[in-house]
């Protein structure tokens, strides 16, 4: 028997309203757009009728916090989300304290919002989901039985293909083939996440702290997201707050790369490649890791400073409308391009507004990672000697990540293939890529 789902949209911005309706195509919606309507409708709503509440900041004379408090009291047990564009940034702690269960800020959280809505609708309707979750290949134990399907993504065909069927065992020859192709992730259905979590728990695929690779990835993703949300929060920032945020970033950085031996650096680097492209937070974690690793391998720059720069380098995109972020650079109008080109400066400005004291090398790396030796880069069209080595290393890390990540519609490259491709560049990264590939070859020979 079909179940009627009703979602309440309260003060949601028009683009967000349109987005939710497009994703949740099997849902009936109730909409509240004014404070008077909110007062009239509040007592008429029931928790038995409403399955999800999505709130936003579009009602000028009704603060989201007041909205949440009233709705939480009237519709007890009903999940409550706050969804808004970056310009309406709010402090997560305040939102959660006053009744919200989740918060999403666009464009940073666009992908997370979409996946969450898909999952909620499917779970409420008891349906299978056409949505997939990337998980580390290392979490699959050879010879072990699984009670979930495992897929790989064929990027060029934009299709997920099942390699292990639910109820079968993980075959070693398949795992070996995937690793030889530099595939470090596989995919499971979102609605089978619980089975996967139980599997890795039972198979003792955890470290000495009881944490699996999947747990670690989720924890670090959450930590980076917390920093980003703090950066877009409306408060002016304080020196104590800035110090705490920088400390949080440095704590994340300390977990990314083990520097006790070059073999560990190489192993970590190759395990990072072949990941699903993911969202802003996933990309920031990988670019931070690569920038630090490249610095260690060729002995240029300060690895820790470059890693911190990698975490913050794209947070300025939070100020860029999502429709611009999603376009290819060649598709942007002159006006859109001018907005997009500001994101390196916005990244630094956002850190400064929160009183985060970054070292000059990190600031320059963030500001100039899109500049080119021939002056064709942005935002300042700097040339040649005006570019610091740190910015070139960060730019290389960004491009390396794009080439080696799994993205629908594009074939990923192995680490060596990516470096060979980057060597062809005449804009600064090429020289560093050549030096890096030579160093990798020498160090790999010594490590073997």
VEXFIPA-590995 format. One record per residue (C-alpha): residue number from 1; residue in three letters; z, x, y. Coordinates in steps of 0.1 Angstrom, whole numbers, plus 5000, padded with zeros to 4 digits. Last residue first. Example, Ala and Ser with C-alpha at 12.3 -4.5 7.8 and 13.67 -1.06 7.14 Angstrom:
num:residuo:z:x:y
2:SER:5071:5137:4989
1:ALA:5078:5123:4955
This chain:
num:residuo:z:x:y
448:UNK:4970:5614:4983
447:UNK:4990:5617:5015
446:UNK:4971:5649:5026
445:UNK:4937:5633:5020
444:UNK:4949:5601:5039
443:UNK:4960:5623:5068
442:UNK:4926:5640:5071
441:UNK:4907:5607:5068
440:UNK:4930:5589:5092
439:UNK:4927:5618:5118
438:UNK:4889:5617:5116
437:UNK:4890:5579:5120
436:UNK:4913:5581:5150
435:UNK:4893:5608:5168
434:UNK:4861:5588:5163
433:UNK:4879:5556:5175
432:UNK:4893:5574:5205
431:UNK:4858:5585:5216
430:UNK:4844:5551:5210
429:UNK:4872:5533:5229
428:UNK:4862:5549:5261
427:UNK:4832:5528:5271
426:UNK:4804:5544:5251
425:UNK:4810:5523:5220
424:UNK:4794:5534:5188
423:UNK:4827:5546:5175
422:UNK:4839:5510:5175
421:UNK:4816:5501:5146
420:UNK:4827:5531:5126
419:UNK:4863:5521:5133
418:UNK:4857:5486:5121
417:UNK:4840:5498:5089
416:UNK:4870:5520:5082
415:UNK:4896:5492:5087
414:UNK:4875:5468:5066
413:UNK:4853:5443:5085
412:UNK:4856:5405:5088
411:UNK:4826:5383:5086
410:UNK:4824:5357:5114
409:UNK:4822:5319:5113
408:UNK:4859:5312:5106
407:UNK:4880:5342:5115
406:UNK:4896:5367:5091
405:UNK:4909:5397:5111
404:UNK:4894:5432:5109
403:UNK:4870:5430:5139
402:UNK:4893:5412:5163
401:UNK:4922:5435:5154
400:UNK:4901:5466:5161
399:UNK:4891:5451:5194
398:UNK:4927:5446:5205
397:UNK:4939:5480:5191
396:UNK:4910:5497:5209
395:UNK:4919:5481:5242
394:UNK:4955:5491:5237
393:UNK:4944:5527:5230
392:UNK:4921:5527:5261
391:UNK:4949:5513:5283
390:UNK:4973:5540:5271
389:UNK:4948:5568:5278
388:UNK:4948:5559:5314
387:UNK:4917:5547:5333
386:UNK:4911:5561:5368
385:UNK:4892:5590:5353
384:UNK:4862:5569:5344
383:UNK:4858:5538:5365
382:UNK:4878:5508:5375
381:UNK:4861:5474:5377
380:UNK:4893:5458:5390
379:UNK:4898:5428:5367
378:UNK:4878:5437:5347
377:UNK:4853:5459:5329
376:UNK:4818:5471:5341
375:UNK:4831:5502:5358
374:UNK:4814:5527:5335
373:UNK:4846:5538:5319
372:UNK:4855:5502:5311
371:UNK:4885:5480:5321
370:UNK:4898:5453:5297
369:UNK:4930:5472:5288
368:UNK:4936:5480:5324
367:UNK:4966:5459:5335
366:UNK:4983:5459:5301
365:UNK:4980:5496:5296
364:UNK:4989:5503:5332
363:UNK:5021:5482:5328
362:UNK:5030:5499:5296
361:UNK:5025:5534:5311
360:UNK:5045:5524:5342
359:UNK:5076:5515:5321
358:UNK:5084:5478:5319
357:UNK:5114:5463:5337
356:UNK:5116:5427:5328
355:UNK:5129:5409:5360
354:UNK:5115:5375:5348
353:UNK:5091:5375:5377
352:UNK:5081:5410:5368
351:UNK:5071:5400:5332
350:UNK:5050:5371:5346
349:UNK:5033:5393:5371
348:UNK:5024:5418:5344
347:UNK:5007:5391:5322
346:UNK:4992:5375:5353
345:UNK:4975:5408:5362
344:UNK:4960:5410:5327
343:UNK:4951:5373:5328
342:UNK:4932:5374:5361
341:UNK:4897:5378:5345
340:UNK:4900:5343:5330
339:UNK:4903:5327:5364
338:UNK:4874:5346:5379
337:UNK:4854:5338:5348
336:UNK:4860:5301:5352
335:UNK:4847:5302:5387
334:UNK:4816:5322:5377
333:UNK:4810:5298:5348
332:UNK:4821:5309:5314
331:UNK:4798:5308:5284
330:UNK:4792:5345:5281
329:UNK:4830:5351:5279
328:UNK:4831:5328:5248
327:UNK:4850:5296:5255
326:UNK:4884:5287:5240
325:UNK:4904:5303:5268
324:UNK:4885:5284:5294
323:UNK:4892:5250:5278
322:UNK:4928:5260:5274
321:UNK:4934:5264:5311
320:UNK:4946:5300:5320
319:UNK:4982:5305:5330
318:UNK:4993:5310:5294
317:UNK:4965:5336:5292
316:UNK:4990:5359:5311
315:UNK:5008:5364:5278
314:UNK:4979:5385:5267
313:UNK:4993:5421:5270
312:UNK:5030:5413:5265
311:UNK:5034:5422:5228
310:UNK:5008:5450:5229
309:UNK:5025:5465:5260
308:UNK:5058:5467:5239
307:UNK:5039:5484:5211
306:UNK:5023:5508:5236
305:UNK:5058:5517:5250
304:UNK:5071:5523:5215
303:UNK:5042:5545:5204
302:UNK:5043:5567:5235
301:UNK:5009:5581:5243
300:UNK:4987:5604:5222
299:UNK:4996:5618:5188
298:UNK:4964:5607:5170
297:UNK:4983:5589:5142
296:UNK:5014:5579:5162
295:UNK:4994:5564:5191
294:UNK:4971:5546:5167
293:UNK:5001:5531:5149
292:UNK:5017:5519:5182
291:UNK:4985:5502:5193
290:UNK:4979:5488:5159
289:UNK:5014:5472:5157
288:UNK:5013:5457:5191
287:UNK:4978:5444:5184
286:UNK:4992:5428:5152
285:UNK:5022:5411:5168
284:UNK:5001:5399:5198
283:UNK:4975:5384:5175
282:UNK:5001:5365:5155
281:UNK:5017:5352:5187
280:UNK:4985:5340:5203
279:UNK:4974:5322:5171
278:UNK:4961:5331:5137
277:UNK:4933:5355:5130
276:UNK:4940:5353:5093
275:UNK:4949:5388:5081
274:UNK:4924:5413:5067
273:UNK:4941:5443:5084
272:UNK:4979:5445:5087
271:UNK:4983:5459:5052
270:UNK:4960:5488:5061
269:UNK:4981:5497:5090
268:UNK:5014:5495:5072
267:UNK:5001:5518:5044
266:UNK:4988:5543:5070
265:UNK:5022:5543:5089
264:UNK:5041:5547:5056
263:UNK:5019:5576:5047
262:UNK:5025:5592:5081
261:UNK:5062:5593:5073
260:UNK:5095:5582:5089
259:UNK:5077:5562:5115
258:UNK:5081:5527:5101
257:UNK:5061:5503:5123
256:UNK:5067:5467:5132
255:UNK:5105:5464:5130
254:UNK:5113:5486:5160
253:UNK:5088:5466:5180
252:UNK:5107:5434:5174
251:UNK:5139:5449:5187
250:UNK:5121:5463:5217
249:UNK:5108:5428:5226
248:UNK:5143:5414:5223
247:UNK:5157:5442:5244
246:UNK:5130:5435:5270
245:UNK:5141:5398:5270
244:UNK:5178:5407:5273
243:UNK:5171:5431:5302
242:UNK:5151:5405:5320
241:UNK:5179:5379:5316
240:UNK:5204:5404:5329
239:UNK:5181:5412:5358
238:UNK:5176:5376:5365
237:UNK:5147:5352:5362
236:UNK:5133:5326:5387
235:UNK:5137:5297:5363
234:UNK:5106:5277:5354
233:UNK:5102:5289:5318
232:UNK:5068:5306:5312
231:UNK:5083:5340:5302
230:UNK:5111:5324:5281
229:UNK:5084:5306:5261
228:UNK:5067:5339:5255
227:UNK:5099:5355:5243
226:UNK:5107:5327:5220
225:UNK:5072:5328:5206
224:UNK:5077:5365:5198
223:UNK:5109:5357:5179
222:UNK:5093:5328:5160
221:UNK:5064:5350:5149
220:UNK:5089:5376:5139
219:UNK:5108:5352:5117
218:UNK:5077:5336:5102
217:UNK:5063:5370:5092
216:UNK:5096:5381:5078
215:UNK:5100:5349:5057
214:UNK:5064:5354:5043
213:UNK:5071:5390:5035
212:UNK:5103:5379:5017
211:UNK:5138:5383:5030
210:UNK:5168:5386:5007
209:UNK:5182:5416:5026
208:UNK:5172:5440:4999
207:UNK:5137:5428:5000
206:UNK:5124:5395:4985
205:UNK:5098:5387:4959
204:UNK:5125:5375:4936
203:UNK:5101:5354:4915
202:UNK:5123:5323:4920
201:UNK:5123:5326:4958
200:UNK:5086:5334:4960
199:UNK:5079:5303:4939
198:UNK:5103:5280:4958
197:UNK:5086:5289:4990
196:UNK:5052:5282:4975
195:UNK:5063:5248:4961
194:UNK:5076:5239:4996
193:UNK:5043:5250:5013
192:UNK:5023:5227:4991
191:UNK:5016:5202:5019
190:UNK:5001:5230:5040
189:UNK:4976:5239:5013
188:UNK:4976:5275:5004
187:UNK:4957:5304:5017
186:UNK:4953:5341:5008
185:UNK:4961:5372:5028
184:UNK:4956:5410:5026
183:UNK:4919:5409:5019
182:UNK:4906:5445:5023
181:UNK:4878:5439:4998
180:UNK:4894:5462:4973
179:UNK:4926:5442:4977
178:UNK:4908:5410:4968
177:UNK:4893:5426:4937
176:UNK:4927:5439:4925
175:UNK:4942:5405:4930
174:UNK:4914:5389:4909
173:UNK:4918:5415:4882
172:UNK:4956:5409:4881
171:UNK:4953:5372:4873
170:UNK:4980:5349:4888
169:UNK:4987:5323:4863
168:UNK:4976:5287:4860
167:UNK:4993:5253:4867
166:UNK:4978:5249:4902
165:UNK:4944:5266:4902
164:UNK:4939:5302:4914
163:UNK:4907:5313:4932
162:UNK:4900:5281:4952
161:UNK:4873:5284:4979
160:UNK:4880:5276:5015
159:UNK:4848:5271:5035
158:UNK:4836:5283:5070
157:UNK:4804:5295:5054
156:UNK:4805:5328:5073
155:UNK:4843:5330:5070
154:UNK:4846:5324:5032
153:UNK:4884:5317:5032
152:UNK:4904:5324:5001
151:UNK:4923:5298:4982
150:UNK:4955:5294:4961
149:UNK:4965:5260:4945
148:UNK:5002:5254:4939
147:UNK:5024:5253:4908
146:UNK:5020:5290:4900
145:UNK:5026:5309:4868
144:UNK:5033:5347:4871
143:UNK:5010:5373:4856
142:UNK:5006:5392:4888
141:UNK:5032:5382:4914
140:UNK:5017:5366:4945
139:UNK:5037:5374:4976
138:UNK:5017:5406:4982
137:UNK:4987:5384:4992
136:UNK:5006:5374:5023
135:UNK:5003:5337:5032
134:UNK:4979:5318:5053
133:UNK:4985:5281:5056
132:UNK:4957:5255:5051
131:UNK:4949:5221:5065
130:UNK:4927:5194:5048
129:UNK:4959:5176:5039
128:UNK:4967:5154:5009
127:UNK:4982:5120:5018
126:UNK:5017:5106:5016
125:UNK:5011:5086:5049
124:UNK:5041:5101:5066
123:UNK:5034:5136:5052
122:UNK:4997:5134:5062
121:UNK:5005:5123:5098
120:UNK:5033:5150:5102
119:UNK:5011:5178:5088
118:UNK:4981:5171:5110
117:UNK:5004:5168:5140
116:UNK:5021:5201:5132
115:UNK:4988:5219:5127
114:UNK:4974:5207:5160
113:UNK:5006:5217:5179
112:UNK:5006:5251:5163
111:UNK:4970:5257:5173
110:UNK:4976:5247:5209
109:UNK:5009:5265:5213
108:UNK:4998:5291:5239
107:UNK:4973:5268:5257
106:UNK:4994:5247:5260
105:UNK:5032:5246:5257
104:UNK:5048:5230:5226
103:UNK:5084:5220:5221
102:UNK:5102:5207:5191
101:UNK:5133:5187:5183
100:UNK:5140:5174:5218
99:UNK:5174:5159:5223
98:UNK:5191:5174:5254
97:UNK:5202:5207:5239
96:UNK:5167:5212:5225
95:UNK:5150:5209:5259
94:UNK:5177:5230:5277
93:UNK:5174:5258:5251
92:UNK:5136:5256:5252
91:UNK:5135:5262:5290
90:UNK:5106:5243:5306
89:UNK:5071:5252:5316
88:UNK:5052:5225:5335
87:UNK:5025:5248:5346
86:UNK:5021:5259:5310
85:UNK:5007:5226:5298
84:UNK:5030:5201:5282
83:UNK:5043:5188:5249
82:UNK:5079:5178:5243
81:UNK:5085:5165:5208
80:UNK:5111:5139:5194
79:UNK:5115:5131:5158
78:UNK:5131:5096:5153
77:UNK:5166:5097:5138
76:UNK:5182:5076:5166
75:UNK:5157:5056:5186
74:UNK:5179:5043:5214
73:UNK:5201:5073:5220
72:UNK:5174:5099:5214
71:UNK:5151:5079:5237
70:UNK:5176:5079:5266
69:UNK:5185:5115:5263
68:UNK:5148:5125:5259
67:UNK:5137:5107:5290
66:UNK:5165:5121:5311
65:UNK:5154:5156:5299
64:UNK:5117:5148:5306
63:UNK:5125:5140:5342
62:UNK:5114:5106:5354
61:UNK:5101:5103:5390
60:UNK:5068:5122:5384
59:UNK:5059:5107:5350
58:UNK:5034:5133:5337
57:UNK:5060:5157:5323
56:UNK:5055:5151:5286
55:UNK:5070:5132:5256
54:UNK:5057:5127:5221
53:UNK:5078:5104:5199
52:UNK:5072:5100:5162
51:UNK:5075:5073:5135
50:UNK:5083:5043:5158
49:UNK:5088:5009:5142
48:UNK:5120:5014:5123
47:UNK:5135:5034:5151
46:UNK:5131:5004:5174
45:UNK:5116:4999:5208
44:UNK:5123:4967:5229
43:UNK:5153:4983:5247
42:UNK:5132:5011:5261
41:UNK:5102:4991:5271
40:UNK:5112:4978:5306
39:UNK:5129:5010:5317
38:UNK:5099:5031:5305
37:UNK:5075:5008:5322
36:UNK:5093:5012:5355
35:UNK:5093:5050:5350
34:UNK:5055:5050:5346
33:UNK:5030:5060:5318
32:UNK:5044:5047:5285
31:UNK:5020:5045:5257
30:UNK:5023:5029:5222
29:UNK:4999:5044:5197
28:UNK:4986:5033:5163
27:UNK:4980:5061:5139
26:UNK:4952:5069:5114
25:UNK:4932:5092:5138
24:UNK:4961:5115:5145
23:UNK:4940:5145:5156
22:UNK:4918:5128:5182
21:UNK:4947:5107:5195
20:UNK:4969:5137:5200
19:UNK:4941:5156:5219
18:UNK:4934:5127:5242
17:UNK:4971:5123:5251
16:UNK:4973:5160:5257
15:UNK:4943:5159:5281
14:UNK:4959:5129:5299
13:UNK:4994:5144:5303
12:UNK:5021:5127:5282
11:UNK:5047:5106:5301
10:UNK:5057:5089:5269
9:UNK:5034:5087:5239
8:UNK:5051:5067:5211
7:UNK:5036:5071:5176
6:UNK:5032:5041:5153
5:UNK:5022:5045:5117
4:UNK:5013:5015:5095
3:UNK:5017:5022:5058
2:UNK:4990:5014:5034
1:UNK:5000:5000:5000
